[in-house]
Amino acid sequence: STSISMEVDGEPSAPENEPTLTVENDGDSSSATFTLTHEDHTLGNAVRYVLAKDPRVSFAGYSVPHPSEPKMNVRVQTTGVAASTAFMDALESLYKMSETIDDAFRSAVEKHQALSTDAAHARA
């Protein structure tokens, strides 16, 4: 198996407490284990859910080895496409979903604030 860590100019891409990603392939590009540091069940379950919905993915699971260890493992097996492609597609989908949720939340807050301001002016 090979392990690839994200690096920029030969240096780790993230400071000590920032998330990092290590990829371990099993000799076949259709299966890999992705280890993310400083992530937990919040991201793990969301990534697993999106991967499970992908018809190209035959298995997706995640584990947090120990609560005191700041890492999470995501296992991906596909029906042919590279596991790293499916994983990155899942992360991109999650990012787009979070943008949509953020936009809807901000819009609702603005609407609520406008209504609250109008109601306060009506009472005055």
Secondary structure by P-SEA (a helix, b strand, c coil): ccccccccccccccccccbbbbbbbcccccbbbbbbcccccaaaaaaaaaaaacccccccccccccccccbbbbbbbcccccaaaaaaaaaaaaaaaaaaaaaaaaaaaaaaaaaaaaaaaaac
